[in-house]
C-alpha cells in the first residue's frame, strides 16, 4: 500500500496523458490518481463467451474468433460508413457489422484474432458490433466495465490509465478496521477497487461492491450520528416542565380518541420537550392520519407550561385552515391564537407583533411571514413546520433561531424508512402508521379518456346527492410543449357538460383574494365542482367532497397522486378517486395499476422510490440526499440499516475513540464537530 501522498499524484504523471487529455479528465472530476480510481464503471457488459447455439436473438453476445477474408466498407451520407467482415468463431461463420468503424479496415486482416461484443441476430447469423478487441482474449473474463467518458476520451484509454495506477499499487488508505472486514467478510479497499475495475467473476464483483457500499453508509452514519450527538450536547437547555395532568385532560377532552400510533408519537414528542436537549423530530404520517391533532396536543402542553408555539405552513390557504381547526381545540382553554400571512393588513400585523412580544399571544400560525426579522417572541418554546420539505433549509433555520425552541417537522408525504434514515438522519422520526377508526378507504379507479362521459355522469350523480368534487389538472393554460389537459379549458368544458352545477376554478396564478374566495365557496358548499391545479394537494380539508378526478394522472408521481387522493375521504361518506389517463410508457401504466390497488401511503412511497428515485420523490434541492458513489439507499437498505446500527455501537464504544485501528474513521468523524478522542454522550 502506497502513501496517501502518492494517491494525490496528478494525472499528468500517467503515461499517455497530455495537456488536452488533462482537460477532458478534469471535466469528469478526475485530477489525481485517486480520483481516477474512484471513477467507477456505471455498469458492466456480460462478455462471457458462449457457444453460438446458446446465443439469444436480439440479445447482447460476445464471440471470439479469426477474421475470414478481407473486410468490406461502404460509405453513405456525409461522414457515415458500414464496415463488415466474416468471423470464424466456435465452428461457425458469422457476419459482423460495425457502423462508422472504417478506420479498423486495415487492422482486420485475414486470420487476425478478434473479440467482438454486440447484438446477435440469430436468423441472419449477424453480430452488430459495439466493441471490437484485437489479439488473444481472456476467455475466462465475464464482465467488461462501462465508464462515463467525455469529449475524445475512449474507454480503452481510461482502462489503460486505471491499470497503470493499479499496477503501481496506489490505493486509498484502508479505513475499515480488520475486525469489521472480518465480521462481514469484506475485501480490503485495494482489492475492492481492483475488482470493480477488473472483475474476474460475478461473486468477486458482488463482494467488491458490498465493501464500498458498506463503507459509504458507515461513513455517512458515523458523521451524521456524531453531529446529532454533538448538537444535543451543545444545545443543552432547561427542560420545559409540562403539566402532565393538564395535558392528559386536554387529550381526554378531544371529541375523538387518539389512535395508538398518535399516542405513541405524542409520547415521543413530549419526552423530547421535557429532555435536557432541544427536540429535532420529524413527524410523518399518511394523509388523514391525524398529525395536526398530535401537534395541537404538543402545542397545548408547551403553552400550558407558559411558553409560546408557532406553526409555519407553506400556503395561506393551509395557514387559514390550520388556524381555524386549532382555534376549535384551544378556545375553551383561553389560549389566544393569531394568524400571520403575507396578506395580513399592516394594522393587524402590528397588533400581532405586540401580542407576541408581550406574550399575550401564545399560539401563532402563519406562512414564511413568521420568519421575518421584525416578528418578535416573548418566549418561543416550540416551532412546528408543516410540509417541511416545502421550505428551504435556511427558512426552517430562521424560525428555529427565534429563541432556540424545540422543533417538530411534519410531513404528509409518507417517507420510506430507508429514505428517512438517509435524508433525515440527523432527526428523530415519529411515524403515524394507522388511520382513525371508522374512516372508509377511498375507492380508486383508472379510467381511459374515452370513458370521460361515464366519469362526468358519475360526478353529476354525486353532486345531485349534495356531494362535491375536485377535478385536478396538471397545467393552468394550454401548452404547446405538453399534450395535457389544462384547468382553464376543463373549467369551460365542465360548465357546458354540467349546466346545473356551480363550477369553480383555483390555480396558482390567481390573486390571493381570488384563491381565498374560491376555497371559501367550495368549503361552504356554494361550489359543487372545483377545477384546480395541485394547489389543493396539501392541507385543504372539505369533508363533503367525495370525488377526486385527476386528468393526465400519469404526469404525477405516486406520492403526489396519493396526496391528491387524500383530499377526499375526510368525512363519513364513501369517497372515490378517478385517474383519467392513457399512459404511453410501461412505468406510467404501472403507476396507475399501483394506485388503483393500494391505499397505504407508505407502500406507495416505497414503490414511488423504486420507480422515480429519491431526488424526484423529495425534490432534488430539498431532499438532503447525500451523493454516494455506489450505495443506493433503496436497493441497499439492509446495508444502510446495518451501517446505522454499527455507527451507533461504535460511537458508544471506548475502542472507537481510543484504539489505533479506528484512527481513520475517527478522523472522518471530526468533520461532524466531535472533539478528537472524546466519547460523545
N, C-alpha and C positions, 0 to 999 in steps of 0.2 A: 504493500500500500504506500503510495507516494504522499508527499506532504500536501496540506491544503494549498500552499503557495503554488504548487505545480498545477493544481486544477484550475487556478486563476490565470494560467498562461494564455496569452492572446491567441486567437485562431490563426493569426498571421504566421505563427511559428510552424503551422502544419504544411507539409509538402503539397504543392498544388493549389495553395490559397494565395491569390494575388489581390491587388487593391480593389478591382471590380468585384471579385468574389466576396471580399470582406463586406462590401456594401450590401450585397444580396443577403449574406448571412445575418448581418446586423438587422435587416428588415424582419427577419424571423426571430429576433431577440437573442441571437447567438453572438456572443462577444468573446467568450472564453472556452477552454476545453470542457469545463464543467457544464456550461450552457449547452454545448454540443451533445454531451451525454444525456442531458435531460430533455433533449428534443426527441421525444419518444414517438414511435410509429403510432399513427391514429387507427390503423387496422393492419391485418395480416392476410395475405393471399395464401390459400392452400395450394402449394406447388408440389405436393406428393405425386410421384409418377405412378400411374396405374395402367393396367392393360387397356388397350383400345376398346375391347369388348365391354369393359365396365364403365366407360365414359357415358355420362348422361347428356341427352340432347339439350342444347341451349344453355348448358352449364359451363362453368369455368373448368378448364382442364390443362394439364401440363404434360408435354411429350418430349422425350429426349431421343435424338437420332442423328442421322447424317443427311446432308443435302444431296439430292439426286438430280443431276443435270443443272444447266445454267438457270439463274433466276430471270424473271421477266418483269419489266417495268412499263406501265402505261401512264401517260400524263394526261390530265384533263383539268379544265379551269385554269386559273392564273398560276397557282402555286400548289396544285394538288396532284398526287400520284398514287398509283396502286402497285405495290410490289408483291409478286407471287413466286413461290418455288415449291418443289416437291420434297417431302421429308420422309425418309425411310425410318420408321420407329416401331419397335415391337413386332416386326414381321409384316407391317402394313405400310403401304404407300399412301401418304396423306398430303393433301394440298394445303399449303399455308399462305394466307393472305395478310398483308400488312399495309396499312394506309399511311402515306406520307413518310415512308422509310426508304426512299430511293437511294439514300446515302449508304445503305448497307449492301448494295448490289455487289460491289467488288469484294466484300468480305465473305459473301455467300458462295464460295467456290465449291464444286462437287467434292463430296466426301468430308466437307467441313462438319465438325461436331457442333450441334446447337441444342439448346434447351428452350422450348417455346411454350409460353403460357397465354391462353386466350379462350375465346368462346368456341365451343365444339358444335359443329353441325353434323349430326350422325348420318343424315340422309345424303349429304354431298361429300362426306368424308373430308370436311374442310375445317381448319382451325384458323379463326380470325385472331391474329396475334396482338396481344397487349404488351408483351415483353419477350425479347429475344436475347438469349445469352450464349456466348461462344465458348468453346473449349470443353474439357471434361467437366462434368457436373457432379455434384454430390447427390447421388440418388437417394441418400438417407434423409435429406433435408425435406421437411414437410411444410414449413411456413416461410414466407418471404415478407419482410416488413414493408409497409407503405407509409411514406413520410409526407408531411406538408412541405412543399417547396415553393419557390417564387422565382420570377424572372427567368434567367437562363440556367439556373441550377438544375442538376439532374439527381435523381435518386441514387444513381451509381456513384456520383461524386460524394454525396452525403454519406453513403455507406462506407466509402473508402476513407474519409476523414475520421469517421467514428471508429473504424477498425484500427487506424493509426493510434488513436488515444487509448483504446482498449489494450492493444499490443504493448504499449508502454506502461500499462498497469496504473493508469491515472484514474482514480475514482474518488468520489466524495468520501469524507471521513465516516466511519461507521458510528451511527447514532444509537442504534438499539443495542443494549447490553446483551451479553451471551445468554443470560437467564431468560429473557423474553424470546430470543430467537429459538432457544431450545424448547421453551414451553409450547410455541406454536409451529415448530419445525419450519422456521423461515430461513431462507438463504441469506448470506451477507449482502450488503448493498452492492459490492463489486460483482458478485455472482448474479444478482438480480438484474443489474443494468446490462451486463454482458448478454444474459439470456434474452432480455427484452429486445435487444438489437440483433442478436444472432441466435434465435430459438432453435433448439435441437429437436424438441418434440412438444406435444401439447401439454403434458404434465409439467415439464420444466417451465413452460411459458405461464401456466396457471400459477405455479408456486412463486415465480418471479413477480407477477402482477400482485399476488396476495401480499407479498412482502412490502411493496411500495404503497399499496392501498392502506395497509395497517399503519405504516409509519406516518403517512399523511394524516390519517384520522387521529392517531395518538398525539402527534404534534399539535394539531388543532385543538383537541380536547384538553390537553395539558395547559395550553396557553389560555383558553377561554375560561376554564375552571379556576386557574390560578388568578386570572383577572377578577373573576367573580368573588373569590375569597378575599383578595386584597381590597376590592371595593367595599365589601362588607366590613372589613376591619377598619378601613379609613372612614367609613360613614357611620360609625357607632354613634348612637344618639339616645337621648332619653326616650324610652318606650312610651307609646300612647297608652294610658291606662283606661281600658274600656270597661264600662259598666255592663258586665255580662248579663245581669238580671234584666236590665232595661232593654238590652239588645234582644234577649230571648222573648220579652213581651212584645217587642216590635214584630218579630218574626211570627209569633203566635197570632198577632192581630191582623196579619195579611188575610185577604179574602180567599186564599187557597193555601194548600200545604205545599211546602217545597219538596222537590224530588230528592232522592238520596244523593244524586250527583250534585245538585245545588247545595245541599247541606255540607257535603264533603268539601266542595270548592270554597264555601263561605268560611268553614273552619280553617282552611289553609290560609285564606286571606287575613282573617282576624289574628291568627297565630303570628303572621308576619308583622302586622301592625303593632302587636304587643312585644315584638322581639327588639333586641338592642341594636339591630341594623335596619337600614331602610329597605322597604319592600321594592322588588323589581320583578313583578309577576305578570305572566300572560294568562288571561282567562279566555279559553277558546271553547266555543260551543256551536252546535248546529243552529240553523235558523229556527226561531221559536222555542229554543231550549230554556230560555229564561235567564239570560245573562244580566239583563237590566235589573231584575228583581234582586239578584245576588249583589249587584253593585249598589242598589238602594239600601240594602241591609248594612253593607260595609260603610256607606256614607252616613247612615244614621248612627252607627257605632262611634264613628270619628267625631261627628257633630255633637253627640251627647257627651263626649269627653271634652268638649269645649274648644274644638278646632274647626277649621273651615274645610270644605271639599270643593273640588272643581271637576266638571265633566266636559271634556273637549271632543267635539264630533266634526266630521268633515263638511256637512252641508247645513244650511239654515233650516231646511225642511225637517231634517233629523233632529236638530237642536230644539226646534219648537215642539216636536212630538215628545222628546225626552223630558223637556221642562214640564209639559202638561201631565205626563204619566207620573213623574217623580213628585209633582205637587200633590197628586192624589194620595201618595204614600205619606207625605210629610206634613200636610196642612193640619192634621189632628194633633200634631206634636209641637205646634207653634214655631216651626222652623221656617225662616224666611228664605225663599228661593228666588233667584233672578235669572233672566235670560239676556245674554250679551252676544250680539252678532254684528256683522258689518253694517247692517241696515238699522241698528238701534239708533234712535234720534239722539242728538247731542245732549239735550237736557236730561233725558233718561240715563244716558251714559254717565253723566256727571253724578247723578244720584247713586248709580250702581258703584262707581269708583269710591264715593264717600262711604257707602254702606260696607264695602269690602274692607276699606282701610280701618274703619271703626270696629269691624267685627259684627256689625248688626246683621249683615247678610252672611249666612252660614253655608249656603249651597249656591253655587254659580254654574250654570250650563251655558255653553257657547261654542262658537266656531274658533278658527285661528285668531279671532279678535281677542281671545283671552291671553295670548302670549305677548301682546304689545307691552312695551316697557312702561306705558302710562297706567297699566292696570295694577293697583296695589292690593296687598292682602295683609290682614292683621296677624293671622297665624294659620297658614295653609298646611293642613295635616295630610291630605290625601288628594292625589291627582289621578283621574281616570281618563284614559284616552280610548274612545270607541272607534272601531275600524282603524286600528293604529297604523296599518300598512298604507293608509291614505295620506299619512303625514310624513314629511321628511324627518331624518334623524335630528336635525337642528331645531325643527319646530317642536318635537317632543321634548327635547332637552330644555328649550326655553321655558316651558311651563314648569318643568321639574326644578329649574333654578330659582323659582319664586318661593324660596323658603326651605328648599331641600325636603320636600314632603315624601311620603310613601307613594309609590307609583304602581298603578294597575292598568294594564293594557288589555283591551278586549277586542276580539275579532269573531265575526260570524262566518269567516272562511275556515272551515274545518281543515286544519293543517295536519298532514300525516305525521305520526310520531317521529319518523326518521328525519323529516324535514325540520320539525320543531327542534330536535336535538341539535341540528346543524345551524339553522338560521337564527335560532333564539337560544343558543347555548348559554348565553350569559343571563338568561331569565329562568325563574322557576315557572313551571307550567301547571295550571289547573285546567281540568277538562270536564265540561258538562256533556256527557255522552248518552243522555236519555231525555226523552220528551215528556212533558207534563201528561199525566194520565187523562184519558178521555179525548185526547186530540186525535182526529182522524187523519190518516195519511192521505196526502194529495194524490189522486189518480192521474197518471201521466200517459199521454198518447202521442205517438209520432204519426203525423198526417202529411201526405204529399200535397203540393199546391193545388192539384186538380180536385182535392176534397174541400176546397175553401167554402163552397156553398153549404155543405153539411156543417162545417165548423160555425159559419155565421148563423145558421138555423139554430144550432145548439146554444150559441150566445144569446140569441133572441129569446129562446125558451127560458133561460136563467134570468134574464133581465125582466121578462114579463112576470116572473115569480118574485120580483122585488130584489133580486141579487145584482151584483155589479161585476164588471170585468176589466181586466187590464189587457191591452194589446201592445206588445213591445216590438220595436223596430230597431235595427242596428244603425240607421242613419237618420239625420234630420231632413235633408233635402236630397233630391235626385243626384246621383253621382255618375259621371261618365266612366270612372275607373272601375266601379264595382256594380255588378248587376244584382243589387239587393233592394228590398222594399224600403221605403222611407216613410217617416212619420207623417209628413205633410200630405203626401199623396194618399196614404192609407186613411188618414183622418177624413179627407174629402170623399174617398170611396165608401167608407162606412156610413157617412151621413146620407149617401144615396141609398145604400142597402138596408139601413135601419132607420127609416124616417120617423118612427115613433119614439126614438130614443135620443137622449141628450149625449152627444159625443164630445168629450173634452180632449185637449191637446197639451202635452207637457214635454218640454225638452230644454236642454241646457242653454240655448240662446235666448230664451225668454227673459224678460226683466224679472228681478226678484219678486216684485209685486204680482206679476202675472203668474209666476210659478206658485206663489202662496195662494192666490185666488183659485187656481186650478185644483190644488190639493185640498183646499178648504171645501170646495164644491163637491169633490169626489168623496171626501170624508163624511160630509153631511148627507150624501145621497143624491144631491142635485144632479150630478153627472152619473150616467149609467155605465158608460164605457170610456175608459181613459186610454187614449193612444199616447204612448210615451217612448222615449229612449231609455237607456239604462239608468237615468237619473233616479228611478224608483227602485234600483237594485237593493239599496241598503236602507233599512230602518222604517220605511213607510208602512204604517200599520192600519189597515182598514178591514175590520172583522167581517163586514158584509160582502167583501169581494171574494167570489168563489171560482172565478175563471181567470186563468193566465194564458193568453195566446201569444206565442213568440214566433214572429216571422223570421225566416232565414236563420233558424236556430243553430245550424251547423257553423255559423260565423262566431259562435260563442264557445268558450271552454266549458267543461262540465261544472266547475265550481261556480262560474258566473250564472250558468243556467239554473243551478240549484239555488243560488241567492235569489234569482228572479222568481222561481217557483215558491220560495218561502214567503213571498208577499201575499199569497193566498193560503187558505187553511188556517187562518188566525182565529176563526170563530168555531161554532159547533156544527155548522152545515158541512156536508161533503163538498170538497173543492176539487178542481180539475186543472191540469196544465196540458196545453196542446202545443206540440212542437211542429210548426209548419216548416218543412224542409225537404229538399231533394238534393242531398249532398253528392258531389261527383266523386269524392275520394272515399276510400275504404275507412280511413280514420274518421271522417265525418259521419259515415253510416254507423260506425261502431259507437260513436258518442251518442247518437240518437237511441240506439238499442240499449246502451247502458242506462241512459236517463229514464227510459220507459220502464226499466226493470228494477231500478234501485232508488230508494228514498233516503238511504243512510248517507249523510253528507261526508262522513269520514271515509267510507268505502269509495265514494265518488272522487274524493280528493286524491286518494291513492291512485285511482285509475287515471285521473287527470295528470298526475305527476308522471305516470308512465307514458302517456300519450303526448304530453306537451313539454315536460321538463320543469325544473324548479323555478328558473328565471321567469318563464311565462306565467306560472301559477301565482307567484307572489308579486310580479312586476320587477323586472331586472334591476332597476335602480334602487328599489326599496327592499329587495329580497334579503340583502345582507349575506347572501350565499358566498362562501369563500371560493377562491379559484383552486381547484385540485388538478394535479397533472393526470392522474389516473383514477382516483377514487370517485365513485358515484354514490351519493347518499341514498338513492332509490334502490339500485341493484345490489349495492354492497352494505345494506342496512345491518346485517349481522356483524360485519367487521366494525361498523360505526358504533354499534351498541357495546361490543367488546372493548373497543378503544375507550369509550366513555367510562366504563366500569374500571378499566385498568388505570386510566388517568386519575380517577378519584382515589383509588387504592394507593397509587404511587405518591400522590401529594400528601397523603396521610402517613406515609412511612418514613422512618428515620433513615433507611438505606438510601432513599431517593435524594435526600438532602445532604448526605454525608459520604456515600460510597463513590469512589472514583469511576466506577462503571457507568454511572449516571451523569457524569460531568457534562457531556454534550447536550443531553436533554435538559439538564439544569440551566445551561447557558441559553438554550432556546426559550425556556420559561421566563428568563429575566426580562424579556420583552414585554411581559404582561404587567411588570411593575413589582414583581416579587423580589425581595432582597436576597442576595446570594447566601445560601446556607440557612435560610430562615424557613422553618416549617410554618406554613400558613394555618391559621385557625379556621 
